[in-house]
Amino acid sequence: MKIALVSACVVACLTLTQAAAEDTKAADISGIDLQIPAKEHPVTAIFFPAPGAAKRPAVMMLHGGGGWAPQIDSAKHYASELAKAGFDVYMLSYYTEEDEAGRQAGEDVFQERFTAWAHLVDDAADWTLKQKNSNGRVGLLGFSNGGILTAGAGSIDTNIKAGVVYYGAVPSALEETIKKVPPLLILHGDADKVIPVRAAYELQAVATKLKSPPEIKIYPGEGHGFGGDLSKPNAQDAFQRAVAFLKPKLQTK
């Protein structure tokens, strides 16, 4: 009898655990596919609206060198969690088919196309400000190459009020022309072998020289891409820092 009761309890507990996991997944905000107009070409995006009808800021998420596909599920979950925190979130896909083909062929697409991408992001960011639920403020949040693009696009558009840079660097394609950067939060792992941690300190030095000293957090032992999986403690810490950083910069009184 005891064995039967224990077995029944185990089955019930497993069922409850599975149900809780499904509820958590179901609680994610569903993304909406859309195209955002821009001067060069329309930009594909996935839109995650913040709950409620109040005016709210927008955050545009920018992918790394491989696009969103390699981590699409974790990226969507990240965007959903960011939307739950009160931001309209746009997962922007700034590559064209030609960009992707060039990247896969080994061309230096990032250097060649960086300035065009920065203007594309700026056009899309300006579009978000015209949406009916916008509070008139927009920020950027980018991973790897998207982090570099965050600093670059933010340097040429005064409408961008803040940027979160995950394992990024100084935007070398614009380095000689940068006159300003928005407030930045730099998040990097000291074991990063793709974009070494010195790049974070170089970006910090450039921003400080431009009279916009950034916030910075270096995570011991973390490598490239650590921030995407919010089930990991350091990724969750970085996410909470990003939310805490963006809210006062993008909310209106």
Secondary structure as a PSIPRED ss2 file (coil, helix, strand):
# PSIPRED VFORMAT (PSIPRED V4.0)

   1 M C   1.000  0.000  0.000
   2 K H   0.000  1.000  0.000
   3 I H   0.000  1.000  0.000
   4 A H   0.000  1.000  0.000
   5 L H   0.000  1.000  0.000
   6 V H   0.000  1.000  0.000
   7 S H   0.000  1.000  0.000
   8 A H   0.000  1.000  0.000
   9 C H   0.000  1.000  0.000
  10 V H   0.000  1.000  0.000
  11 V H   0.000  1.000  0.000
  12 A H   0.000  1.000  0.000
  13 C H   0.000  1.000  0.000
  14 L H   0.000  1.000  0.000
  15 T H   0.000  1.000  0.000
  16 L H   0.000  1.000  0.000
  17 T H   0.000  1.000  0.000
  18 Q H   0.000  1.000  0.000
  19 A H   0.000  1.000  0.000
  20 A H   0.000  1.000  0.000
  21 A H   0.000  1.000  0.000
  22 E H   0.000  1.000  0.000
  23 D H   0.000  1.000  0.000
  24 T H   0.000  1.000  0.000
  25 K H   0.000  1.000  0.000
  26 A H   0.000  1.000  0.000
  27 A C   1.000  0.000  0.000
  28 D C   1.000  0.000  0.000
  29 I C   1.000  0.000  0.000
  30 S C   1.000  0.000  0.000
  31 G C   1.000  0.000  0.000
  32 I E   0.000  0.000  1.000
  33 D E   0.000  0.000  1.000
  34 L E   0.000  0.000  1.000
  35 Q E   0.000  0.000  1.000
  36 I E   0.000  0.000  1.000
  37 P C   1.000  0.000  0.000
  38 A C   1.000  0.000  0.000
  39 K C   1.000  0.000  0.000
  40 E C   1.000  0.000  0.000
  41 H C   1.000  0.000  0.000
  42 P C   1.000  0.000  0.000
  43 V E   0.000  0.000  1.000
  44 T E   0.000  0.000  1.000
  45 A E   0.000  0.000  1.000
  46 I E   0.000  0.000  1.000
  47 F E   0.000  0.000  1.000
  48 F E   0.000  0.000  1.000
  49 P C   1.000  0.000  0.000
  50 A C   1.000  0.000  0.000
  51 P C   1.000  0.000  0.000
  52 G C   1.000  0.000  0.000
  53 A C   1.000  0.000  0.000
  54 A C   1.000  0.000  0.000
  55 K C   1.000  0.000  0.000
  56 R E   0.000  0.000  1.000
  57 P E   0.000  0.000  1.000
  58 A E   0.000  0.000  1.000
  59 V E   0.000  0.000  1.000
  60 M E   0.000  0.000  1.000
  61 M E   0.000  0.000  1.000
  62 L E   0.000  0.000  1.000
  63 H C   1.000  0.000  0.000
  64 G C   1.000  0.000  0.000
  65 G C   1.000  0.000  0.000
  66 G C   1.000  0.000  0.000
  67 G C   1.000  0.000  0.000
  68 W C   1.000  0.000  0.000
  69 A H   0.000  1.000  0.000
  70 P H   0.000  1.000  0.000
  71 Q H   0.000  1.000  0.000
  72 I H   0.000  1.000  0.000
  73 D H   0.000  1.000  0.000
  74 S H   0.000  1.000  0.000
  75 A H   0.000  1.000  0.000
  76 K H   0.000  1.000  0.000
  77 H H   0.000  1.000  0.000
  78 Y H   0.000  1.000  0.000
  79 A H   0.000  1.000  0.000
  80 S H   0.000  1.000  0.000
  81 E H   0.000  1.000  0.000
  82 L H   0.000  1.000  0.000
  83 A H   0.000  1.000  0.000
  84 K H   0.000  1.000  0.000
  85 A C   1.000  0.000  0.000
  86 G C   1.000  0.000  0.000
  87 F C   1.000  0.000  0.000
  88 D E   0.000  0.000  1.000
  89 V E   0.000  0.000  1.000
  90 Y E   0.000  0.000  1.000
  91 M E   0.000  0.000  1.000
  92 L E   0.000  0.000  1.000
  93 S E   0.000  0.000  1.000
  94 Y C   1.000  0.000  0.000
  95 Y C   1.000  0.000  0.000
  96 T C   1.000  0.000  0.000
  97 E H   0.000  1.000  0.000
  98 E H   0.000  1.000  0.000
  99 D H   0.000  1.000  0.000
 100 E H   0.000  1.000  0.000
 101 A H   0.000  1.000  0.000
 102 G H   0.000  1.000  0.000
 103 R H   0.000  1.000  0.000
 104 Q H   0.000  1.000  0.000
 105 A C   1.000  0.000  0.000
 106 G C   1.000  0.000  0.000
 107 E C   1.000  0.000  0.000
 108 D C   1.000  0.000  0.000
 109 V H   0.000  1.000  0.000
 110 F H   0.000  1.000  0.000
 111 Q H   0.000  1.000  0.000
 112 E H   0.000  1.000  0.000
 113 R H   0.000  1.000  0.000
 114 F H   0.000  1.000  0.000
 115 T H   0.000  1.000  0.000
 116 A H   0.000  1.000  0.000
 117 W H   0.000  1.000  0.000
 118 A H   0.000  1.000  0.000
 119 H H   0.000  1.000  0.000
 120 L H   0.000  1.000  0.000
 121 V H   0.000  1.000  0.000
 122 D H   0.000  1.000  0.000
 123 D H   0.000  1.000  0.000
 124 A H   0.000  1.000  0.000
 125 A H   0.000  1.000  0.000
 126 D H   0.000  1.000  0.000
 127 W H   0.000  1.000  0.000
 128 T H   0.000  1.000  0.000
 129 L C   1.000  0.000  0.000
 130 K C   1.000  0.000  0.000
 131 Q C   1.000  0.000  0.000
 132 K C   1.000  0.000  0.000
 133 N C   1.000  0.000  0.000
 134 S E   0.000  0.000  1.000
 135 N E   0.000  0.000  1.000
 136 G E   0.000  0.000  1.000
 137 R E   0.000  0.000  1.000
 138 V E   0.000  0.000  1.000
 139 G E   0.000  0.000  1.000
 140 L E   0.000  0.000  1.000
 141 L E   0.000  0.000  1.000
 142 G E   0.000  0.000  1.000
 143 F E   0.000  0.000  1.000
 144 S C   1.000  0.000  0.000
 145 N H   0.000  1.000  0.000
 146 G H   0.000  1.000  0.000
 147 G H   0.000  1.000  0.000
 148 I H   0.000  1.000  0.000
 149 L H   0.000  1.000  0.000
 150 T H   0.000  1.000  0.000
 151 A H   0.000  1.000  0.000
 152 G H   0.000  1.000  0.000
 153 A H   0.000  1.000  0.000
 154 G H   0.000  1.000  0.000
 155 S H   0.000  1.000  0.000
 156 I H   0.000  1.000  0.000
 157 D C   1.000  0.000  0.000
 158 T C   1.000  0.000  0.000
 159 N C   1.000  0.000  0.000
 160 I E   0.000  0.000  1.000
 161 K E   0.000  0.000  1.000
 162 A E   0.000  0.000  1.000
 163 G E   0.000  0.000  1.000
 164 V E   0.000  0.000  1.000
 165 V E   0.000  0.000  1.000
 166 Y E   0.000  0.000  1.000
 167 Y C   1.000  0.000  0.000
 168 G C   1.000  0.000  0.000
 169 A C   1.000  0.000  0.000
 170 V C   1.000  0.000  0.000
 171 P C   1.000  0.000  0.000
 172 S H   0.000  1.000  0.000
 173 A H   0.000  1.000  0.000
 174 L H   0.000  1.000  0.000
 175 E C   1.000  0.000  0.000
 176 E C   1.000  0.000  0.000
 177 T C   1.000  0.000  0.000
 178 I C   1.000  0.000  0.000
 179 K C   1.000  0.000  0.000
 180 K C   1.000  0.000  0.000
 181 V C   1.000  0.000  0.000
 182 P C   1.000  0.000  0.000
 183 P C   1.000  0.000  0.000
 184 L E   0.000  0.000  1.000
 185 L E   0.000  0.000  1.000
 186 I E   0.000  0.000  1.000
 187 L E   0.000  0.000  1.000
 188 H E   0.000  0.000  1.000
 189 G E   0.000  0.000  1.000
 190 D C   1.000  0.000  0.000
 191 A C   1.000  0.000  0.000
 192 D C   1.000  0.000  0.000
 193 K C   1.000  0.000  0.000
 194 V C   1.000  0.000  0.000
 195 I C   1.000  0.000  0.000
 196 P C   1.000  0.000  0.000
 197 V C   1.000  0.000  0.000
 198 R H   0.000  1.000  0.000
 199 A H   0.000  1.000  0.000
 200 A H   0.000  1.000  0.000
 201 Y H   0.000  1.000  0.000
 202 E H   0.000  1.000  0.000
 203 L H   0.000  1.000  0.000
 204 Q H   0.000  1.000  0.000
 205 A H   0.000  1.000  0.000
 206 V H   0.000  1.000  0.000
 207 A H   0.000  1.000  0.000
 208 T H   0.000  1.000  0.000
 209 K H   0.000  1.000  0.000
 210 L C   1.000  0.000  0.000
 211 K C   1.000  0.000  0.000
 212 S C   1.000  0.000  0.000
 213 P C   1.000  0.000  0.000
 214 P C   1.000  0.000  0.000
 215 E E   0.000  0.000  1.000
 216 I E   0.000  0.000  1.000
 217 K E   0.000  0.000  1.000
 218 I E   0.000  0.000  1.000
 219 Y E   0.000  0.000  1.000
 220 P C   1.000  0.000  0.000
 221 G C   1.000  0.000  0.000
 222 E C   1.000  0.000  0.000
 223 G C   1.000  0.000  0.000
 224 H C   1.000  0.000  0.000
 225 G C   1.000  0.000  0.000
 226 F H   0.000  1.000  0.000
 227 G H   0.000  1.000  0.000
 228 G H   0.000  1.000  0.000
 229 D C   1.000  0.000  0.000
 230 L C   1.000  0.000  0.000
 231 S C   1.000  0.000  0.000
 232 K C   1.000  0.000  0.000
 233 P H   0.000  1.000  0.000
 234 N H   0.000  1.000  0.000
 235 A H   0.000  1.000  0.000
 236 Q H   0.000  1.000  0.000
 237 D H   0.000  1.000  0.000
 238 A H   0.000  1.000  0.000
 239 F H   0.000  1.000  0.000
 240 Q H   0.000  1.000  0.000
 241 R H   0.000  1.000  0.000
 242 A H   0.000  1.000  0.000
 243 V H   0.000  1.000  0.000
 244 A H   0.000  1.000  0.000
 245 F H   0.000  1.000  0.000
 246 L H   0.000  1.000  0.000
 247 K H   0.000  1.000  0.000
 248 P H   0.000  1.000  0.000
 249 K H   0.000  1.000  0.000
 250 L H   0.000  1.000  0.000
 251 Q C   1.000  0.000  0.000
 252 T C   1.000  0.000  0.000
 253 K C   1.000  0.000  0.000
